[in-house]
Amino acid sequence: MEDKGFNLKGEPVFSPERRAGVLVETLPYITRFAGRVVVVKFGGNAMESDELADQFAQDIVLMHSVGIKPVVVHGGGPQIGNLVERLGLSTEFKDGQRVTDKETLEIAQMVLVGKVNTDIVSSINVHSPIAVGLSGGDSNLIEATQRDSSLGYVGDVVKINPTILECLMGENLIPVISTIGTDSNGQAYNINSDTVAAALAGSLKAERLLYLTDVEGLLKDVSDPTSKISKIGISSLSDLINKGTVKSGMIPKAQACIDAITEGVASAHMVDGRIPHVLLLELFTDAGIGTMVLPEDMLDLSKSQDQGKVDDELV
C-alpha cells in the first residue's frame, strides 16, 4: 500500500505497512541499547530552535521509555555571549577561547545553570516528569582545574565523580548537566561542554556518545557537503586533526570523540542537530545519519558487516 500524502500540517502520512516496517527496524536497536547509558551533548541550532528543542525532548523521553538511560550534557556559549553583549560588557578571545573573568563567570553560571539547564529540564518534563537538572558542582560531579591563568576561570576536567548520576539513573531519572565544574577549594570554572560530555561518557562506560552539531557530520572537504564520512576509526580521525582537515569548532568534538573511545565508550557520533528527531534516526535505523567514530578493531568489523548486508541485497 502506498503512503497517503500529507496531513493538514504538511507532515507525511505513512501507510500502516510502512509504519510497521519502521517499528520492526527499530526493535533490534531497542533490544541492544536497553539498560545502556547514552550520553547526548545538546547544543547548536537545535538548542536555539523551539521546535527542534521540543523534538529533542521527545526523543530523549522515547529513548528513556524503551529502557535506555540517557544523560544530557549542554553548553550555552551563544547564550552567554548574548547576555554579555546585552549588559554592555566587552568580550576577549584567546586562541578561540573566551577569556572568563569573575564577572563573565557569574554570567556563565546564571545562563548555564539558571536559564539553559532549567529550560531543557522543563522541555523534557512537559512530556514526562523524569528530568533532573545538575551543575558540575553538585555532589562534586565535575572536578576541575584552571586551564590557563591568562584565560581566567576556564577549566579542564580533572575527574568525574558519577555517584549522583548513578543514583538518579537508578531511580529511573534523566540527569541534565550544565558544565560548570569546581576545584578542591570550591572555585567554579566554565568548561568546554564537548570535553565534559566525553569525560562523563567515559566515566559511565556509555554505549554511545552523540554530539548534536550544525553540520551533516564530519566532512573530508568542508566546502563539499557530499564528502561526509560515515564511519572512521580514532587513528584516522587523529590524522585528520593533525593534517588540519578537521578545523575550528569541529576540533573539540573530534578530539572529544577520540578521548571517549579511548576511555571505553563503544562509539561516538557527530550528527546534524537541525534534522528533526535526529537522535532516533541515528540510534534506531540501519543507515544512521551522521559520522560514527569507532575503535579501529570495531571499524574493521563494522566494514565487514556492511559488506555482508550489501552481498545479501545483491543475492
N, C-alpha and C positions, 0 to 999 in steps of 0.2 A: 504494500500500500504506500502511495506517495505521501510526502508531507503536505500539510494543508494550507501553507501560505503563512500569513501574518495576522496577529490579533490587532485590536484597536490601538494598542500602544506601539505597534510596529515591530513587536517581538515575533520570532519564528514560532510557528506551531507545528510540533512534530507528531508524526503518526504514532499510535501505540506500539507498533513493532519497533520503530526506531528508538523510542524511549526505553523499551525493554532491552534492546541491544546495548544501549549506553549503560544501563544498570548491570547487565551481565559483564561488561568490560571492566567495570569498577570493582567487582566482587573480589578478584584475586588480590588487588591492591589493598582493599579494606581489610581483608584477612591478614595480609602480610604486615600492615602497619598497626594493627590493633595492639594496644598496650605499649607502643613505642613512642618515644619522645620525638617531636618535630619542632625545631626552633625556626621561627619566622621573623626576619628583620623587615619591619614595616616602615616605608618611607617614600620619598619622591612624590610624583603627581598623584599616586594612589592615596596618599595621606591628605593632599590638599583638595581633592575632589570629594564632595559629599556623597555622590552616587557610588564612586569606587570604594570609598571608605566603608559604606554600608554593605557593599558586596563582599568586601574583605571580612567584615564582621560575620556575615552569613557563612562564608567559607570556614572560618575558624570554628563557629558553632557546629557546623556539619561535621567537620573533622572530629571534634570532641564527641559528638553524638554517636559516631561509629567506633569509638574506643581509642582513638589516637589521643596522645597527650600533647597538645600544643603549648608552646611557650612563645610569647610575643615580646620582641625587643624593638624599641623605637628610638629614633633620634628626633631632631627638630631644628636643624641648622637654619633653614629658611625662616622658620617662625621666630627664632632667636634674633636673626638679622632684622626682621621686620620690626620687632619691638625696639631693638637698639636704635633703629632709624627713626621710629616714631617718637622716641624720647630725646632725639636730637644729639645722640652720643656718636662719637667717632669710632670707626672700626679699623683695626690694623691687622693685616695678614702677613704671616712669615712662612715662606715655603708652603703656601696653600693652607696653613693652619691659622685659625682665628686667635689672635693674642687675647687672652682672657684675664683681665684684671679683676679685682674684687667686685667692682660694680657689675661687670659683664657676667661674672659667675652668678651673682644674685639673680640677674635677669634670666640666665640659663636655667637656674633652679626653678624660678617661677614658671617659665614657659614649659619646661620638660615635665616637671612633677605636678605643677598646679593646673596646667592647661592641656597639653597634648596627652599626657597619660590619662587624665580624667576623661577626656573626650573619647579615647579609644576604649577604655573600660565601659563607658556608658553605651557606646555604639554596639558592643558585644552583648551587654546585659539587656538591651532592648529585645534581643532575640531569645536570650536565655540568661538568667541571673547567675553566671558562673565565673565571671572575670574579676580578678583582684589586682589592684594597682600597687606597684612596688617601686621604690628607688633603690639604687645600688647600695645606699647606706643602710637600708633596712636589714636588720639581723646580720650586719656586716657582710652582705651578699657579695659586693664587689670591693675587694681590697685594692687600693690604687696607690700610685706613687707619681710624683711630678715628673713630667716628661723632660722639660727643659725650662730652666728658670726664665729664659727670655720669652717664653710663651705664656707665662703666668700660671693660672690654675687649669692647665691642660694636663690630663693624666694618662697613664698607661695602666693596664690590668696587671696586678701582682698575683692575685689569687682569687678564685671563685669559691665561695662557701655555699654550696647548693642546698643546705639543710632546709631552709624555709621553702624553697621551690619543691623539694620532695614532699614536704608536709602538705603543701597546698594541692599538689597533684594527687597525693594520697587521699585527699578529701574531695577529689573529682572537680577541682577548680582550675582555672586557667590563669597563670601569672602573666601580667603585662608589666614590663620592666623599662623604666627610664634610666639612662646611662650616666647617672651621677654616682661616682664611687667615692670612698673615703679612705684616708690613710690611718695609721695606727693612732694618730693624735685627734682623729675625728675631722680633719680638714677635708673639705669636699673638693672634687675635681670633675671637670667635664671630660668625658672620654668618648672617643670615636665609636659610634654605635655599631659599625661593621665589625670592629675589633671585639667589642663586648659580646656580640652575637656569636662569634666564633669561639670565644673563651667559654661562654655558657654552654654551647653545644658540645664542646669537648669535655667539659666537666660532667655533663649529664649523659655522655656517650649516646648522643642523639642519633636516630636513624637517618634523619635528613636535616639539613640546614638550607633554608630558602631565603634569598635576598630579592626583594622587590625593587627593581631599578626602573629607569626611564628609557631604557633601550631594549631591543629584542633579545639581547643576550650578549655573549662575548663575540666580537667581530674580528676577523682577520684584517679587514680593512674598514676603518670607521666611516669611510665615505661610501661604502657599499653594503647596504642592509642585507643583501643576499649572501654575504660572506660569513654568516653566523656559524659558529662552531657548536655542534650539538653535544658532543662529548669530548672531554680532554682529561688527560692524566696530570697529576700535580707537577711532574718533572717538566712536561711540555709547557704547562702554564707558567711555571717559573722562568722558563726560557723566553716566553713571550714578554714577560715583565722586564727581564734583563735586556732584551733587544729593543725595548721601547714600543713594541706593538700594542701593549696594553698601556693606556695613558690616563692621565688626570684622575677623575673621580672613580674610574673603574679599578685603579691600582689597589686602594684599600680593600675593596670587595674581593678582588682576585687573590691578594695575599691572605686575606681572612679565610677564604676557601681552602687554600693550601694549609694554613695553620690548623683549621678544623679537621681536615682529613688526617693530618699528622697526629692529631690528638685522639683519633679513633672514630670520628664521625663517618658513617658509611658513605655518604655522598653529599655534596654541596651544589646548590643550584642558583644561577642568576637568571631571573625571569622578568618579563616586562609587566610591571605593575599597572600599566594603563589598559591592559586587556581584562575585560570583565571575568571574574571568577578564575583568575589565572592560577591560583593555588590548587583548585580542583583539577584543572587541566594538566598541571604538571605532575601532581601526585597520582591521579586516578585514571590516566589514559595511557595507552601503549606508546603513543608517539612522543608525549611530553611537548614542551613548547619553548623552553629556554636552553641554557647551556648547563650541562651536568659535569661536575668536576669529581673525578674518581681516583682512588689509589691505582697505581699502574697495573697491578695484578688483576684488579676488578675491571679495569678498562679493557684488557685483553679478553676477559671472559664475556664482557658485555658485547664486544665486537663479534665474538663467535656466536652469541645468542641472536644478535641481529641478523647475521648471515644465515642462521638456521631458519629464521622467520621468512627471509627472502626466498630461500630454497623451497620452503613449504608452499609459498604463494605461487611459485613457478611450476609446481607439480600439477 
